[in-house]
């Protein structure tokens, strides 16, 4: 329980977790307090916290301009961060700019080292969404299925990739 002022009582839950193992899905937090602060004694430790912030921004269901701005900066600073590209593509998708989101996911595949099943899955789902209102639906769905299959080929035991393909068919 936390208190605001002298009398007001606030209902607060505290969660302690190593940000490098953050596995949240969905909006579950309103405020994040992180430590250590910038300038920590361990060089580069603050990058874990910055990246956790980017993950948290991705779980919001609606578009957030600040999320897009931070993610854009992150991929400019380190173009090989696959998850940052993934979150940026998701953010652009939430904005409703499907062609730009597809460009982001496609560009990601050329910027990162090796193929990435998460990117292929998102690209497949996005293409499936784009096909709904396109004149060339069959062509886009074929491309979507191709990307779903590529995700499966990277990890045949990954249920998310298989689920993406099943939805395609």
C-alpha atoms as an extended CHARMM CRD file, in Angstrom:
* protein
*
       169  EXT
         1         1  UNK       CA              0.0000000000        0.0000000000        0.0000000000  PROA      1               0.0000000000
         2         2  UNK       CA              1.3080000000        3.4500000000       -0.8380000000  PROA      2               0.0000000000
         3         3  UNK       CA              0.1410000000        6.8240000000        0.3780000000  PROA      3               0.0000000000
         4         4  UNK       CA             -0.3090000000       10.1180000000       -1.4190000000  PROA      4               0.0000000000
         5         5  UNK       CA             -0.2310000000       13.1080000000        0.8850000000  PROA      5               0.0000000000
         6         6  UNK       CA             -1.3780000000       12.6570000000        4.4590000000  PROA      6               0.0000000000
         7         7  UNK       CA             -4.7190000000       10.9320000000        3.9720000000  PROA      7               0.0000000000
         8         8  UNK       CA             -5.1360000000        9.5400000000        0.4610000000  PROA      8               0.0000000000
         9         9  UNK       CA             -4.4580000000        5.8330000000        0.2070000000  PROA      9               0.0000000000
        10        10  UNK       CA             -3.4630000000        4.3430000000       -3.1600000000  PROA      10              0.0000000000
        11        11  UNK       CA             -3.7660000000        0.7160000000       -4.2020000000  PROA      11              0.0000000000
        12        12  UNK       CA             -0.3100000000       -0.1930000000       -5.5070000000  PROA      12              0.0000000000
        13        13  UNK       CA              1.2780000000       -3.4990000000       -6.4590000000  PROA      13              0.0000000000
        14        14  UNK       CA              5.0490000000       -3.7370000000       -6.5730000000  PROA      14              0.0000000000
        15        15  UNK       CA              6.8170000000       -6.1330000000       -8.9150000000  PROA      15              0.0000000000
        16        16  UNK       CA             10.4990000000       -6.9340000000       -8.6730000000  PROA      16              0.0000000000
        17        17  UNK       CA             11.9670000000       -8.4830000000      -11.8080000000  PROA      17              0.0000000000
        18        18  UNK       CA             15.2450000000       -8.5490000000      -13.6790000000  PROA      18              0.0000000000
        19        19  UNK       CA             14.5320000000       -6.4360000000      -16.7650000000  PROA      19              0.0000000000
        20        20  UNK       CA             16.6380000000       -8.7610000000      -18.9210000000  PROA      20              0.0000000000
        21        21  UNK       CA             14.0050000000      -11.4710000000      -18.2980000000  PROA      21              0.0000000000
        22        22  UNK       CA             10.9330000000       -9.3490000000      -18.9060000000  PROA      22              0.0000000000
        23        23  UNK       CA              8.2440000000      -11.5110000000      -20.5600000000  PROA      23              0.0000000000
        24        24  UNK       CA              5.0800000000       -9.4110000000      -20.1810000000  PROA      24              0.0000000000
        25        25  UNK       CA              2.2600000000       -9.4630000000      -22.7110000000  PROA      25              0.0000000000
        26        26  UNK       CA             -0.4700000000       -6.8940000000      -22.4640000000  PROA      26              0.0000000000
        27        27  UNK       CA             -0.8550000000       -3.6620000000      -20.5340000000  PROA      27              0.0000000000
        28        28  UNK       CA             -0.1630000000       -4.5530000000      -16.8950000000  PROA      28              0.0000000000
        29        29  UNK       CA              1.7740000000       -1.5820000000      -15.5570000000  PROA      29              0.0000000000
        30        30  UNK       CA              1.1100000000        2.1260000000      -15.2690000000  PROA      30              0.0000000000
        31        31  UNK       CA              4.4590000000        3.2510000000      -13.8850000000  PROA      31              0.0000000000
        32        32  UNK       CA              7.9180000000        1.7470000000      -14.0090000000  PROA      32              0.0000000000
        33        33  UNK       CA             10.6320000000        2.6810000000      -11.5370000000  PROA      33              0.0000000000
        34        34  UNK       CA             14.0070000000        1.4130000000      -12.6010000000  PROA      34              0.0000000000
        35        35  UNK       CA             17.3380000000        1.2320000000      -10.9030000000  PROA      35              0.0000000000
        36        36  UNK       CA             20.2700000000        1.6580000000      -11.4810000000  PROA      36              0.0000000000
        37        37  UNK       CA             20.0410000000        5.1060000000      -12.9200000000  PROA      37              0.0000000000
        38        38  UNK       CA             22.1510000000        6.3490000000      -15.8240000000  PROA      38              0.0000000000
        39        39  UNK       CA             25.8680000000        6.4880000000      -15.1350000000  PROA      39              0.0000000000
        40        40  UNK       CA             25.9530000000        3.2100000000      -13.2910000000  PROA      40              0.0000000000
        41        41  UNK       CA             29.3030000000        1.6900000000      -12.4070000000  PROA      41              0.0000000000
        42        42  UNK       CA             28.8110000000       -1.2530000000      -14.7710000000  PROA      42              0.0000000000
        43        43  UNK       CA             29.3570000000        0.0640000000      -18.2950000000  PROA      43              0.0000000000
        44        44  UNK       CA             26.3470000000       -0.5610000000      -20.5330000000  PROA      44              0.0000000000
        45        45  UNK       CA             24.0220000000       -1.6830000000      -17.7130000000  PROA      45              0.0000000000
        46        46  UNK       CA             21.5880000000        1.1250000000      -18.4640000000  PROA      46              0.0000000000
        47        47  UNK       CA             21.0220000000       -0.3530000000      -21.9570000000  PROA      47              0.0000000000
        48        48  UNK       CA             19.1030000000       -3.2400000000      -20.3440000000  PROA      48              0.0000000000
        49        49  UNK       CA             16.7460000000       -0.7100000000      -18.7700000000  PROA      49              0.0000000000
        50        50  UNK       CA             16.3500000000        1.2920000000      -21.9610000000  PROA      50              0.0000000000
        51        51  UNK       CA             15.5080000000       -1.8470000000      -23.8930000000  PROA      51              0.0000000000
        52        52  UNK       CA             13.0010000000       -2.8940000000      -21.2030000000  PROA      52              0.0000000000
        53        53  UNK       CA             11.3380000000        0.4960000000      -21.6350000000  PROA      53              0.0000000000
        54        54  UNK       CA             10.9930000000       -0.1830000000      -25.3620000000  PROA      54              0.0000000000
        55        55  UNK       CA              9.3880000000       -3.5580000000      -24.6150000000  PROA      55              0.0000000000
        56        56  UNK       CA              6.9390000000       -1.9380000000      -22.2160000000  PROA      56              0.0000000000
        57        57  UNK       CA              6.0000000000        0.6940000000      -24.7920000000  PROA      57              0.0000000000
        58        58  UNK       CA              5.1740000000       -2.1000000000      -27.2570000000  PROA      58              0.0000000000
        59        59  UNK       CA              2.5590000000       -3.7090000000      -24.9980000000  PROA      59              0.0000000000
        60        60  UNK       CA              0.2320000000       -0.7030000000      -25.1140000000  PROA      60              0.0000000000
        61        61  UNK       CA             -2.6930000000       -1.6150000000      -27.3860000000  PROA      61              0.0000000000
        62        62  UNK       CA             -2.9090000000        1.8310000000      -28.9370000000  PROA      62              0.0000000000
        63        63  UNK       CA             -0.4230000000        3.8830000000      -30.9450000000  PROA      63              0.0000000000
        64        64  UNK       CA              1.9690000000        6.0430000000      -28.9560000000  PROA      64              0.0000000000
        65        65  UNK       CA              4.0530000000        8.6870000000      -30.7000000000  PROA      65              0.0000000000
        66        66  UNK       CA              6.7100000000        8.5690000000      -27.9840000000  PROA      66              0.0000000000
        67        67  UNK       CA              7.0940000000        4.8370000000      -28.5460000000  PROA      67              0.0000000000
        68        68  UNK       CA              7.6660000000        5.3480000000      -32.2670000000  PROA      68              0.0000000000
        69        69  UNK       CA             10.1680000000        8.1420000000      -31.5810000000  PROA      69              0.0000000000
        70        70  UNK       CA             12.1840000000        6.0860000000      -29.0830000000  PROA      70              0.0000000000
        71        71  UNK       CA             12.1240000000        2.9630000000      -31.2350000000  PROA      71              0.0000000000
        72        72  UNK       CA             13.2160000000        4.9300000000      -34.2990000000  PROA      72              0.0000000000
        73        73  UNK       CA             16.1660000000        6.2870000000      -32.3230000000  PROA      73              0.0000000000
        74        74  UNK       CA             17.0370000000        2.8000000000      -31.0680000000  PROA      74              0.0000000000
        75        75  UNK       CA             17.2280000000        1.2810000000      -34.5550000000  PROA      75              0.0000000000
        76        76  UNK       CA             19.2640000000        4.2410000000      -35.8090000000  PROA      76              0.0000000000
        77        77  UNK       CA             21.7530000000        3.7980000000      -32.9650000000  PROA      77              0.0000000000
        78        78  UNK       CA             21.9480000000        0.0290000000      -33.4340000000  PROA      78              0.0000000000
        79        79  UNK       CA             20.4160000000       -1.2380000000      -36.6970000000  PROA      79              0.0000000000
        80        80  UNK       CA             21.0340000000       -4.8840000000      -35.7420000000  PROA      80              0.0000000000
        81        81  UNK       CA             18.5350000000       -4.8570000000      -32.8130000000  PROA      81              0.0000000000
        82        82  UNK       CA             15.9220000000       -7.2440000000      -34.2040000000  PROA      82              0.0000000000
        83        83  UNK       CA             13.4730000000       -6.7800000000      -31.3290000000  PROA      83              0.0000000000
        84        84  UNK       CA             13.6460000000       -2.9850000000      -31.5900000000  PROA      84              0.0000000000
        85        85  UNK       CA             12.7660000000       -3.2830000000      -35.2960000000  PROA      85              0.0000000000
        86        86  UNK       CA              9.9530000000       -5.6890000000      -34.3900000000  PROA      86              0.0000000000
        87        87  UNK       CA              8.5150000000       -3.2630000000      -31.8280000000  PROA      87              0.0000000000
        88        88  UNK       CA              8.8720000000       -0.3520000000      -34.2730000000  PROA      88              0.0000000000
        89        89  UNK       CA              6.9660000000       -2.2780000000      -36.9580000000  PROA      89              0.0000000000
        90        90  UNK       CA              4.2580000000       -3.1120000000      -34.4120000000  PROA      90              0.0000000000
        91        91  UNK       CA              4.0560000000        0.5340000000      -33.3780000000  PROA      91              0.0000000000
        92        92  UNK       CA              3.6570000000        1.7060000000      -36.9830000000  PROA      92              0.0000000000
        93        93  UNK       CA              1.0210000000       -0.9970000000      -37.5070000000  PROA      93              0.0000000000
        94        94  UNK       CA             -0.9130000000        0.3140000000      -34.4690000000  PROA      94              0.0000000000
        95        95  UNK       CA             -0.8170000000        3.7600000000      -36.0860000000  PROA      95              0.0000000000
        96        96  UNK       CA             -2.6900000000        2.2150000000      -39.0190000000  PROA      96              0.0000000000
        97        97  UNK       CA              0.0800000000        2.7070000000      -41.5890000000  PROA      97              0.0000000000
        98        98  UNK       CA              0.1850000000       -0.8810000000      -42.8500000000  PROA      98              0.0000000000
        99        99  UNK       CA              2.4270000000       -0.2890000000      -45.9070000000  PROA      99              0.0000000000
       100       100  UNK       CA              5.0500000000        1.4280000000      -43.7210000000  PROA      100             0.0000000000
       101       101  UNK       CA              4.8240000000       -1.3360000000      -41.1220000000  PROA      101             0.0000000000
       102       102  UNK       CA              5.4320000000       -3.8940000000      -43.8770000000  PROA      102             0.0000000000
       103       103  UNK       CA              8.4060000000       -1.8600000000      -45.1140000000  PROA      103             0.0000000000
       104       104  UNK       CA              9.7730000000       -1.7890000000      -41.5710000000  PROA      104             0.0000000000
       105       105  UNK       CA              9.4960000000       -5.5770000000      -41.1480000000  PROA      105             0.0000000000
       106       106  UNK       CA             10.9890000000       -6.1850000000      -44.5920000000  PROA      106             0.0000000000
       107       107  UNK       CA             13.8340000000       -3.7430000000      -43.9590000000  PROA      107             0.0000000000
       108       108  UNK       CA             14.5100000000       -5.5070000000      -40.6650000000  PROA      108             0.0000000000
       109       109  UNK       CA             15.3330000000       -8.7270000000      -42.4750000000  PROA      109             0.0000000000
       110       110  UNK       CA             18.0950000000       -6.9210000000      -44.3820000000  PROA      110             0.0000000000
       111       111  UNK       CA             19.4830000000       -5.1130000000      -41.3000000000  PROA      111             0.0000000000
       112       112  UNK       CA             19.7990000000       -7.9790000000      -38.8250000000  PROA      112             0.0000000000
       113       113  UNK       CA             22.1380000000      -10.9320000000      -38.8590000000  PROA      113             0.0000000000
       114       114  UNK       CA             20.2730000000      -14.0130000000      -40.0280000000  PROA      114             0.0000000000
       115       115  UNK       CA             16.5410000000      -14.6560000000      -40.3990000000  PROA      115             0.0000000000
       116       116  UNK       CA             14.1760000000      -13.9950000000      -37.4870000000  PROA      116             0.0000000000
       117       117  UNK       CA             11.0310000000      -16.0520000000      -36.8600000000  PROA      117             0.0000000000
       118       118  UNK       CA              9.2840000000      -13.2510000000      -34.9160000000  PROA      118             0.0000000000
       119       119  UNK       CA              9.7080000000      -10.8760000000      -37.8480000000  PROA      119             0.0000000000
       120       120  UNK       CA              8.4420000000      -13.5020000000      -40.3190000000  PROA      120             0.0000000000
       121       121  UNK       CA              5.3970000000      -14.1720000000      -38.0970000000  PROA      121             0.0000000000
       122       122  UNK       CA              4.5280000000      -10.4830000000      -37.7850000000  PROA      122             0.0000000000
       123       123  UNK       CA              5.0800000000       -9.9190000000      -41.4930000000  PROA      123             0.0000000000
       124       124  UNK       CA              2.7790000000      -12.8510000000      -42.2550000000  PROA      124             0.0000000000
       125       125  UNK       CA              0.0270000000      -11.5340000000      -39.9710000000  PROA      125             0.0000000000
       126       126  UNK       CA              0.3520000000       -8.0210000000      -41.3620000000  PROA      126             0.0000000000
       127       127  UNK       CA              0.1120000000       -9.2660000000      -44.9490000000  PROA      127             0.0000000000
       128       128  UNK       CA             -2.9630000000      -11.2790000000      -44.0430000000  PROA      128             0.0000000000
       129       129  UNK       CA             -4.5110000000       -8.0860000000      -42.6610000000  PROA      129             0.0000000000
       130       130  UNK       CA             -3.5000000000       -6.1100000000      -45.7690000000  PROA      130             0.0000000000
       131       131  UNK       CA             -5.0590000000       -8.7500000000      -48.0320000000  PROA      131             0.0000000000
       132       132  UNK       CA             -8.5070000000       -8.1220000000      -46.5580000000  PROA      132             0.0000000000
       133       133  UNK       CA             -8.9470000000       -4.8650000000      -48.4360000000  PROA      133             0.0000000000
       134       134  UNK       CA             -6.6830000000       -5.4100000000      -51.4510000000  PROA      134             0.0000000000
       135       135  UNK       CA             -7.5110000000       -6.1070000000      -55.0670000000  PROA      135             0.0000000000
       136       136  UNK       CA             -4.7120000000       -8.6850000000      -55.3140000000  PROA      136             0.0000000000
       137       137  UNK       CA             -5.7580000000      -10.7410000000      -52.2730000000  PROA      137             0.0000000000
       138       138  UNK       CA             -4.5080000000      -14.0860000000      -53.5830000000  PROA      138             0.0000000000
       139       139  UNK       CA             -1.0310000000      -12.7200000000      -54.2520000000  PROA      139             0.0000000000
       140       140  UNK       CA             -0.7490000000      -11.1220000000      -50.8160000000  PROA      140             0.0000000000
       141       141  UNK       CA             -2.0630000000      -14.2440000000      -49.0560000000  PROA      141             0.0000000000
       142       142  UNK       CA              0.5270000000      -16.3560000000      -50.9190000000  PROA      142             0.0000000000
       143       143  UNK       CA              3.2530000000      -14.0350000000      -49.6570000000  PROA      143             0.0000000000
       144       144  UNK       CA              1.8010000000      -14.2610000000      -46.1550000000  PROA      144             0.0000000000
       145       145  UNK       CA              1.8460000000      -18.0700000000      -46.2380000000  PROA      145             0.0000000000
       146       146  UNK       CA              5.4380000000      -18.0010000000      -47.5230000000  PROA      146             0.0000000000
       147       147  UNK       CA              6.5050000000      -15.8820000000      -44.5420000000  PROA      147             0.0000000000
       148       148  UNK       CA              4.6130000000      -18.1100000000      -42.0750000000  PROA      148             0.0000000000
       149       149  UNK       CA              6.4040000000      -21.1570000000      -43.5250000000  PROA      149             0.0000000000
       150       150  UNK       CA              9.7700000000      -19.3930000000      -43.2210000000  PROA      150             0.0000000000
       151       151  UNK       CA              9.0790000000      -18.8100000000      -39.5210000000  PROA      151             0.0000000000
       152       152  UNK       CA              8.2850000000      -22.4930000000      -39.0390000000  PROA      152             0.0000000000
       153       153  UNK       CA             11.4280000000      -23.5860000000      -40.8760000000  PROA      153             0.0000000000
       154       154  UNK       CA             13.5030000000      -21.5770000000      -38.3800000000  PROA      154             0.0000000000
       155       155  UNK       CA             11.9770000000      -23.3930000000      -35.3950000000  PROA      155             0.0000000000
       156       156  UNK       CA              9.6390000000      -26.3020000000      -36.0890000000  PROA      156             0.0000000000
       157       157  UNK       CA              8.8170000000      -26.5840000000      -32.3660000000  PROA      157             0.0000000000
       158       158  UNK       CA              7.5510000000      -23.0020000000      -32.0460000000  PROA      158             0.0000000000
       159       159  UNK       CA              3.7920000000      -23.0640000000      -31.5180000000  PROA      159             0.0000000000
       160       160  UNK       CA              3.3270000000      -19.3870000000      -32.4160000000  PROA      160             0.0000000000
       161       161  UNK       CA              4.7720000000      -19.9590000000      -35.8830000000  PROA      161             0.0000000000
       162       162  UNK       CA              2.5610000000      -22.9870000000      -36.4680000000  PROA      162             0.0000000000
       163       163  UNK       CA             -0.4760000000      -21.1040000000      -35.2230000000  PROA      163             0.0000000000
       164       164  UNK       CA              0.2570000000      -18.3480000000      -37.7290000000  PROA      164             0.0000000000
       165       165  UNK       CA              0.3360000000      -20.8570000000      -40.5710000000  PROA      165             0.0000000000
       166       166  UNK       CA             -2.8610000000      -22.5870000000      -39.4380000000  PROA      166             0.0000000000
       167       167  UNK       CA             -4.6770000000      -19.2780000000      -39.4340000000  PROA      167             0.0000000000
       168       168  UNK       CA             -3.4230000000      -18.6860000000      -42.9850000000  PROA      168             0.0000000000
       169       169  UNK       CA             -4.9030000000      -21.8850000000      -44.3590000000  PROA      169             0.0000000000
